Amino acid sequence: MTTSPSSPAPAENQPPPVTDHPEWRRHLPALASAAAGINHASNAWDAVSDSFCDQDGWPVDEKGYADGKVKRDAEAWKHVEVFLDHGPEVLAAVRAAVDSADYAGGPISDDLYRLRGIDTTLEQAGQLRHEWDQIMALMDASQPGSLQLYQESAEEHRNAEGWHYAHELSDHGPALVRAAEYLADRTNAERPSHTERARVALTRSAPGNRRVPSDGPAPAPAPHPPAPSRSR
């Protein structure tokens, strides 16, 4: 079957799919947004927390003060879970891509220094989430229908414990994103383009572009076929 000029080329003549950036770079927008979200929750609480306290810093509106912290902790925990879902893969990629010069005084040396301890933060926050999931499952299994009654209180307890990890990630998170973006850009700059390599390979393999090396012997001309005999 012939192929029209407008038809796509056969699959074997197509260049391989190209990834412009390392695969783990797709996690960075979520991590950057999560870090910003934690800072927003913290700043929003700081802006109003003094209004619930006296001049010495003691709460005079205990309910308003407690409700404000509950709101802050709940908002921050949502962003902690984003770090738990996306952070480990990016952190592993950063650790694999850095070299000693990056730690010694490169453009991301300060960010790499800030990442010390992020492993522990992610591990402990992940353990908190795992324990909370187990508690919810056991509660629902032992007291069917009562989960909704206790879930709000259990969530407040989890979020309050998780605020410490959120606060840590508000510093670790931006450093992780900056380091990952720098290393991703450097990786792309150092590796040759897959598209260009595929194009060169296809050009060389095209029937009309195969050349005989200049230092080799010239190929012998093909013998002429015998002249056809005339029939009588």
Order of alpha helices (4+ residues) and beta strands (2+ residues): alpha-alpha-alpha-alpha-alpha-alpha-alpha
